[in-house]
Amino acid sequence: MGDLVGVGKVGELADGAMKQVVARGKDILLARVGDKYYVADNVCPHMGGNLTLGKLEGTVVTCPRHFSRFDLIDGRVIRWTNWSGIALAFGKMLRSPRPLRVYKLTIQGDNLMAEV
């Protein structure tokens, strides 16, 4: 179990927005979808892309580097890359699919607190 650390305030992000936060020396992604907030590593586990520069569709974030997709609810891999055929097989041999690390979020007053 990690320590709770502030990553933002309720209402500071628009619905469908993401922002990069540094918490306990970690590069963290904070996202808002509807009235829910999600916290995950901001570094793509595929090839290290900055996820906050990617696209958010619902709870699915797409990395801008190789278009890997992850669900912010549980970190599961939706798509490892947008490659196909031999390139995809080779890419999976070099770096097998790994989920995105997500963090538990708690709201205390108007503070968004992540367990990092």
N, C-alpha and C positions, 0 to 999 in steps of 0.2 A: 504494500500500500504506500503510495506516494504522499507527499505533502500537498496541501491545498495552496494554490497560488493564484492571485488575481490575473485574469487575462482580458478583462474588459468590463463594460457596463451594459446592463439591459438597455436596449433601445439605441445604442450607438451605431449599430449596423442596420442597414436597410434589409428587408426581406430579399434573400437571394444573393447577398453580398458575402465576401470573404475578406479577411485581413490577416497579415502576418504579425505574430507576437513573439517576443523572446521571453521564455519563462524558465527559470532555473538553468539558463544557458542553452536551452533547447529552442530550436526554430519550430514554432507552433502555428498551425492554421486554426483560425476561429471563423466559423461560418454560422449564418442565420438562415433558417428555412422555416418560413411561417413564424410561429412564436417559439420555435425550438432553436437551441444553439448546439453546435457540435465543435469538438476540439480534437485535433489529430496532428501527427507529425506533418510538417510542411514540406518535408523532403520526400519525394517519390521513391519508394523502395525499388523501383525498376532501374533507373539510371540517375537518380538524384535531382530531378527537375523541381523547380519551385512551384508547388501546387497552387499558391495564391495567384500566380500569373496564368493559371489555367481557367477552365470553365466549370461553373457549378450549375447542374441541372437537377432540381430536386435535391436529394441528398447525395447525388453522385458527382464526384469531382474528377475532372479529366486533366491529366498532366499535359502541359504545353510542349514537352520535349518529344515524347514518342506516343502520346495519346493513350497512355495507360489510364484505366478508370477504376475508381474505388468508391464503395458506399461508406459514407461518413457515419452511418448508424453503427456498423460493426467492423469496418475496415476491410471487408471482403473484396477480393479482386473481381471486378466485373469483366475487365479485359486487360490483359497483360501489356500488349502493345497493339498498334494498328497494323502491324506487319502481317503477312500471310505466307503460306507455303514454306519453302525452305528457310527463308529469313526468320519466320516465327519459330520454327523448330530449332534453328541454330541459336536464336536469342534465348529460348527457354533452356537450352543446354548450358549457356554461359551464365545465365542468371534465372534460376527457377522462380516462378510466381510466388510472391510473399504478400500477405495482407498489409494494409496500411495500419500503423499503430494509432489507435484512438484512445482518448482519455475520458474518464468520468468527469462530468460537469455538474457542479452544484451552484444554485443561485442563493446568495445570502444578501438579503435586502435588494439592492440594485447591482451588486457585484457578481460577475461571472467568475467562478472559482474552479480551476481544473486541478485534478489529482495527478500531479506530475512527479 
